Amino acid sequence: MKRKDRVPMNRNPLTSRREMLSRSACGFGSLALAGLCHQNRVTAAPSTDSAVDKSKSNRPHFAPRAKRVIFIFMQGGPSHVDTFDYKPALAQLDGKSQEFADDRVKAKTGMKVSSHKLMKSPWSFRQYGDSGRWVSELFPNMAQQVDQMCMVHSMHTEGVAHGPATLFLHCGATNLVRPSIGSWVTYGLGSESENLPGFVAISPSAGNGGPRNYGNAFLPAMYQGTAIGTPSSKEIKLKDISNQRYSSEQQQRQLSLTRSLNQAQLLQAGGEEEFEAVIRSFELGWRMQQHAPAITTVDDEPQHVLDMYGVGKKETDRFGRQCLVARRMCEAGVRYIQVNYGDNSANPAWDQHSNLPKHADHAKRVDQPIAALLADLKQRGLLEDTLVWWGAEFGRTPYAQNNGTGRDHNPSGFTMWLAGAGVQAGLSYGKTDTFGHEAVENKVHMHDLHATILHLLGIDHERLTFPYAGRNFRLTDVHGTVVEKILV
């Protein structure tokens, strides 16, 4: 047959392997992105709720007093009656039996009231500053900063064990998988930085809630906290932050190509919100490679600053680095910074049931760095719009557990303190009873504290909601009252 007599064939473009691969390459990427978007879609249903829409605009509901939060978490529960809540009656009645209505004992034994021997503090207290606040000798450096602190002595919370109480502290719930407060804050306000996440957890523990304590739960994945470092590691750095295989120029070309492909897919998808979030996460990852290493190292700090935080000293080096990195992240625009002091053991850090003197070891590690952080923020003008929050999941009992040498968990009354933007410096708010067992005056529930923190950031806790599983959720659930009397 002559060539001109051949019947032309309608060539199927997919019969060519080369053409099939070239034409479907973007399709493979589309499938992957669709999978990522579907994960978000499963946990974050679209909403028309006005409060949600307002929060997504990254604008506060009203003028904020704070731009960012540094939460210093003392895992395990330091004893308030041995640190900031001075109770002279414990020394006067040391060893005497006293009946208490104790939630933890009730949960373990069913007894509503039980008798225990009071135990005095092994450490002396004295008054400090113009405000005359009482602080024990455990915290001589923090004691010098009491005029910056607003002490809340009437905290109470939910959960008598570390796991539930820690989840309640971070997420406002003891058992349900709920977003952490840092995720709620960044969901409502976004980040001040284009190069770093809005929410960072420094050296978080893997126990007692683990990633749930900085998790986004059903909020979109972009509000997940970014964990940097571990309790057992001296270094505070992100995993896989550097690419040793390709040069910066090669990586930039890769990013540019990926961006152009993603934008083409975005146009085809019609501007889906989940698609845009995935693209933003890819690009944030690239920018973090360029900027995060410089933020998480402290080696370029002047020697006097390193000395102030205790960097280089055996007891304070690790936590001093954590606090110094927190200040650097504060300067870089991270919205919510969670600084964790603890470990990954079953009995975390401050949990001294049978060896209360161990508190002294933990105090030596954290006292100087925390005091330095407050002083450093103030001298740099950052304390004016940064809220520093110190505390734990609960306090400890005023009596000796099992008549021994330690104290049990106490969610009924304990102390936390705030400092910085919007709170009254040098204030002592609320009281526990004579022995420090139960909050009795101006009681502040953890829901109330969460509501107050959001309020200082310009967020109405009742309006910051997210629709999930058929109803609107919020950090404070259906509870919470702003503690107006501690505000400036």
C-alpha positions in Angstrom: 0.0 0.0 0.0 1.3 3.4 -0.9 1.8 5.9 1.8 -0.9 8.3 0.6 -3.4 5.5 0.7 -2.9 4.7 4.3 -5.9 5.5 6.5 -5.0 8.1 9.2 -5.5 6.9 12.7 -7.0 8.9 15.6 -4.1 8.7 18.0 -5.0 8.3 21.6 -2.7 10.7 23.5 -2.5 8.2 26.4 -1.1 5.4 24.2 2.3 7.1 24.4 4.0 6.5 27.8 5.9 9.7 27.5 2.8 11.8 26.8 0.8 10.0 29.4 3.4 10.8 32.1 3.8 14.4 30.9 0.1 15.1 30.8 -0.8 13.4 34.1 2.1 14.7 36.2 0.1 17.6 37.4 -2.8 15.2 38.0 -0.7 13.2 40.4 0.0 16.4 42.3 -3.7 17.3 42.2 -4.6 13.9 43.7 -2.1 14.4 46.5 -3.3 17.9 47.2 -6.9 16.7 47.0 -6.0 14.2 49.7 -4.6 16.8 51.9 -7.5 19.1 51.4 -9.9 16.2 52.1 -8.2 15.7 55.5 -8.9 19.4 56.3 -12.5 19.1 55.0 -13.2 16.1 57.2 -12.3 18.0 60.4 -13.3 21.6 59.4 -16.7 21.8 57.8 -17.4 25.1 55.9 -19.2 27.7 57.9 -21.3 30.7 57.4 -21.2 31.7 61.1 -20.4 35.4 61.4 -18.1 34.9 64.4 -16.1 32.4 62.5 -15.9 34.6 59.5 -14.8 37.5 61.6 -12.0 35.4 63.2 -10.8 34.3 59.8 -10.2 37.9 58.9 -7.5 37.9 61.6 -8.9 41.0 63.2 -9.7 41.1 66.9 -13.2 41.7 68.1 -12.1 44.9 70.0 -8.9 46.8 70.7 -6.4 44.3 72.2 -4.1 45.0 75.1 -1.8 42.1 74.2 -0.4 41.1 70.9 1.1 37.8 71.9 1.3 35.3 74.8 4.2 33.4 76.4 2.9 30.6 78.5 5.4 29.1 80.9 4.1 25.6 81.8 5.4 24.0 85.0 4.5 20.4 84.3 3.5 18.3 87.3 2.1 21.0 89.6 4.5 23.0 91.8 3.2 23.4 95.4 1.5 26.8 95.7 1.9 26.7 99.5 5.6 26.3 99.1 6.1 29.0 96.5 3.6 32.0 96.2 0.8 31.3 98.6 2.1 31.9 102.1 0.2 30.1 104.9 1.7 30.6 108.4 -1.0 28.3 109.8 0.8 25.4 108.3 3.9 26.1 110.4 1.8 26.7 113.6 -0.2 23.5 113.2 2.5 21.3 111.6 1.8 17.6 112.2 -1.8 18.2 113.5 -4.6 16.3 111.9 -7.2 18.2 110.0 -10.3 17.0 108.0 -10.5 17.9 104.4 -13.1 17.4 101.6 -10.6 16.2 99.0 -11.6 15.5 95.4 -8.7 13.3 94.7 -9.2 11.2 97.9 -12.9 11.0 97.0 -12.1 9.7 93.5 -9.7 7.0 94.9 -11.6 5.9 98.0 -15.1 7.3 97.8 -14.7 9.1 101.1 -16.1 12.6 101.1 -14.1 13.8 104.1 -10.8 12.4 105.2 -8.3 13.3 107.9 -4.7 14.3 107.1 -1.6 15.7 108.9 -0.8 19.2 108.0 2.8 19.8 106.8 4.6 23.0 107.0 6.7 24.3 104.1 10.4 23.4 104.3 11.2 26.9 102.9 10.9 30.3 104.5 8.8 33.1 103.0 9.4 36.9 103.0 7.8 39.9 101.4 9.3 41.5 98.3 8.9 44.7 96.2 6.7 47.7 96.7 3.7 45.4 96.5 4.9 43.4 99.5 4.1 40.0 97.9 5.1 36.9 99.8 7.5 34.5 97.9 9.4 31.5 99.3 13.1 31.2 99.2 12.7 28.7 96.3 12.3 31.6 93.9 14.8 34.4 94.9 15.1 35.7 91.4 11.4 35.7 90.5 10.8 37.4 93.9 12.7 40.4 92.5 10.0 40.7 89.7 6.9 40.5 91.9 6.0 44.1 91.1 5.5 43.0 87.5 3.2 40.1 88.4 -0.5 39.8 88.9 -0.9 36.8 91.2 -4.2 34.8 91.1 -4.3 32.8 94.3 -7.8 31.4 93.8 -7.5 29.1 90.8 -9.5 25.9 90.6 -9.8 23.5 87.7 -11.1 20.1 86.5 -9.3 16.8 86.6 -7.5 15.2 89.6 -4.8 13.3 87.6 -2.1 14.8 85.4 -3.5 13.7 82.1 -7.0 15.1 82.4 -5.9 18.3 84.2 -3.2 19.0 81.7 -5.6 18.6 78.8 -8.0 20.9 80.6 -5.3 23.5 81.1 -4.4 23.6 77.4 -7.7 22.6 75.7 -10.5 23.4 78.1 -11.7 19.8 78.2 -10.5 16.7 80.1 -11.4 14.0 77.7 -12.7 15.2 74.3 -10.2 16.0 71.5 -10.4 19.8 71.5 -8.2 22.5 70.0 -5.5 23.9 72.3 -5.6 27.5 73.4 -2.7 28.4 71.1 -4.6 27.0 68.1 -7.7 29.0 69.1 -5.6 32.2 69.4 -3.9 31.8 66.0 -7.2 30.8 64.4 -8.7 34.0 65.7 -5.7 36.4 65.0 -3.2 34.7 62.7 0.5 35.3 63.0 2.4 38.5 63.1 5.2 36.8 61.1 5.3 35.6 57.5 8.3 33.4 58.1 7.4 31.6 61.3 4.3 29.7 62.6 1.8 31.6 64.7 2.0 29.0 67.5 5.1 27.3 68.7 5.6 24.8 71.6 9.1 24.7 72.9 10.3 21.3 74.3 6.8 19.8 74.9 6.4 16.5 76.8 5.1 13.4 75.0 3.1 12.5 78.1 -0.2 13.6 79.7 -1.8 14.6 76.4 1.3 15.0 74.4 0.6 16.6 71.0 -3.0 17.3 72.0 -1.7 20.0 74.3 -0.6 22.0 71.2 -2.9 20.4 68.7 -5.5 21.9 66.4 -8.1 19.0 66.8 -11.0 19.9 64.4 -9.6 23.4 63.5 -7.9 23.6 60.1 -4.4 22.0 60.1 -2.7 25.4 59.6 -3.4 26.2 63.3 -1.6 23.2 64.7 1.2 24.2 67.1 4.8 23.6 65.8 6.9 21.6 68.3 10.5 22.6 68.6 12.9 20.5 70.7 12.2 17.8 73.3 12.5 17.7 77.1 15.5 15.5 76.8 17.4 17.5 74.2 19.6 20.5 75.0 19.2 21.8 71.4 16.0 23.7 70.5 15.6 23.2 66.8 13.2 22.0 64.1 13.6 18.6 62.6 14.6 18.4 58.9 14.9 22.2 58.7 17.9 22.1 56.4 18.3 20.5 53.0 21.9 19.2 52.5 21.2 17.7 49.1 20.4 20.8 47.1 21.7 24.4 47.2 19.6 27.3 48.2 19.3 28.3 44.5 18.1 24.9 43.5 15.6 24.8 46.3 14.3 28.2 45.2 13.8 27.0 41.7 11.9 24.0 43.1 9.7 26.3 45.1 9.0 28.5 42.2 8.0 25.6 40.0 5.8 24.1 42.8 4.2 27.6 43.3 3.4 27.9 39.6 1.9 24.4 39.4 -0.1 25.0 42.6 -1.4 28.3 41.3 -2.6 26.6 38.1 -4.3 24.0 40.2 -5.9 26.7 42.4 -7.4 28.4 39.3 -8.9 25.1 38.2 -10.2 24.4 41.6 -12.0 27.7 41.8 -10.1 29.1 44.8 -11.0 26.5 47.4 -10.0 27.6 50.9 -8.5 24.3 51.8 -6.4 24.4 48.7 -5.1 27.8 49.6 -4.2 26.6 53.1 -2.1 23.7 51.8 -0.2 26.0 49.4 0.4 28.5 52.3 1.8 25.6 54.5 4.2 24.6 51.7 5.5 28.1 51.3 5.7 28.7 55.1 7.9 25.6 55.3 10.2 27.1 52.7 10.4 30.4 54.5 11.0 28.7 57.8 14.1 27.0 56.3 15.5 30.4 55.7 14.6 32.1 59.0 13.9 29.6 61.8 17.5 28.4 62.4 18.6 32.0 63.2 15.7 32.4 65.7 16.2 29.1 67.5 19.9 29.6 68.2 21.1 31.9 71.0 24.9 31.8 70.2 24.8 35.2 68.7 23.4 36.8 71.9 25.8 39.1 73.9 27.5 37.4 76.8 25.7 39.5 79.4 22.4 38.3 78.0 23.4 34.7 78.1 24.6 35.2 81.7 21.4 36.8 82.6 19.4 33.8 81.5 21.8 31.3 83.0 23.0 29.9 79.7 26.2 28.0 80.3 25.4 27.1 83.9 24.7 23.5 84.7 21.4 24.0 86.4 19.9 26.7 84.2 21.4 26.2 80.7 18.6 24.1 79.2 15.6 26.1 80.5 17.6 29.4 80.0 17.9 28.6 76.3 14.2 27.9 76.1 13.2 31.2 77.7 15.7 33.1 75.5 14.4 31.5 72.4 10.9 32.5 73.5 12.0 36.1 73.7 13.5 35.9 70.2 10.3 34.3 68.9 8.3 37.1 70.6 10.4 39.6 68.7 10.0 37.7 65.4 6.2 37.9 65.6 5.1 34.4 66.9 1.7 34.9 68.3 1.5 32.2 71.0 4.7 30.7 72.5 4.4 27.7 74.9 7.6 27.1 77.0 7.5 23.7 78.7 9.4 22.7 81.8 9.1 18.9 82.2 10.0 15.5 81.0 8.5 12.5 79.4 8.3 10.3 82.5 5.1 9.0 84.0 5.7 11.2 87.1 6.4 14.6 85.6 8.8 17.2 87.0 7.1 19.0 89.9 5.1 15.9 90.9 6.6 15.3 94.4 4.3 12.9 96.2 6.9 11.5 98.6 9.9 13.8 98.3 8.9 17.5 98.5 12.5 18.8 98.9 13.0 17.8 95.2 11.1 21.0 94.5 14.4 22.8 95.2 16.1 21.1 92.2 13.4 22.2 89.8 13.3 25.7 91.3 17.0 26.2 90.6 16.5 25.3 87.0 13.7 27.7 86.2 13.9 30.6 88.7 16.7 32.6 87.0 15.6 32.1 83.4 12.0 33.1 84.1 13.1 36.2 86.0 15.5 37.1 83.2 12.7 36.7 80.6 10.5 39.2 82.5 13.3 41.7 82.9 14.5 41.3 79.3 11.0 41.8 77.9 10.5 44.9 80.0 13.8 46.5 79.1 13.1 45.9 75.4 9.6 47.4 75.6 8.0 44.1 74.8 6.2 43.5 78.1 3.8 46.3 77.2 2.1 44.2 74.6 3.2 40.6 75.6 1.2 38.6 78.2 3.4 36.2 80.2 1.4 33.4 81.9 3.0 31.1 84.5 1.4 28.0 85.9 0.6 24.3 86.0 -2.3 21.9 85.7 -3.1 22.2 89.5 -1.4 22.8 92.9 -0.7 20.5 95.8 -2.3 19.7 99.1 -1.3 21.5 102.4 -1.0 18.1 104.1 1.5 15.3 103.8 0.3 12.5 101.5 -0.1 9.3 103.4 1.6 11.1 106.4 4.8 11.0 104.4 7.2 13.7 103.0 5.3 14.9 99.9 2.1 16.5 98.8 -0.8 15.1 96.7 -2.5 16.8 93.7 -4.9 19.7 94.5 -7.2 21.0 91.8 -9.4 22.9 94.3 -7.1 25.8 95.0 -3.7 27.0 93.6 -1.8 30.0 92.3 -1.0 31.2 88.8 0.5 34.5 87.8 0.3 36.8 84.8 2.5 39.7 83.8 2.6 42.3 81.1 0.0 43.6 78.7 -3.2 44.6 80.3 -3.0 43.1 83.8 -2.5 44.9 87.1 1.2 44.7 88.1 1.8 43.9 91.8 -1.8 42.7 92.4 -2.8 39.8 94.6 -6.2 38.5 93.6 -8.3 35.9 95.3 -7.6 33.7 98.3 -7.4 30.1 99.4 -8.6 29.0 102.9 -6.4 29.1 106.0 -4.4 26.1 104.9 -4.3 26.7 101.1 -6.5 23.7 100.3 -9.5 25.3 98.5 -10.1 28.6 96.7 -12.6 30.6 98.8 -12.5 34.2 97.7 -12.9 35.6 94.2 -12.6 32.1 92.8 -11.2 31.9 89.2 -12.0 28.7 87.2 -9.7 27.7 84.4 -12.5 28.6 81.9 -12.4 32.1 83.4 -8.7 32.4 83.0 -9.0 31.3 79.3 -11.7 33.8 78.7 -9.5 36.5 80.3 -6.5 35.7 78.2 -8.6 35.8 75.0 -10.1 39.1 76.2 -6.6 40.6 76.6 -5.9 39.6 73.0 -9.0 41.4 71.8 -11.1 38.3 71.4 -14.6 37.7 72.8 -14.5 34.1 74.0 -18.2 33.7 73.3 -17.8 34.8 69.7 -14.7 32.8 68.8 -16.4 29.6 67.6 -16.0 26.9 65.1 -18.8 24.6 63.8 -18.1 20.9 64.2 -20.3 17.8 64.7 -23.5 19.8 64.5 -22.7 22.6 66.9 -20.4 25.6 67.5 -17.5 24.9 69.7 -15.3 27.3 71.6 -12.4 27.2 74.0 -14.5 27.9 77.1 -17.4 25.6 76.0 -20.5 27.1 77.6 -18.6 28.6 80.5 -16.2 31.3 81.4 -16.3 34.9 82.7 -13.6 37.5 82.1 -11.9 38.4 85.4 -12.2 42.2 85.0 -10.8 43.0 88.4 -7.3 41.9 87.4 -7.2 44.1 84.3 -5.8 47.6 84.0 
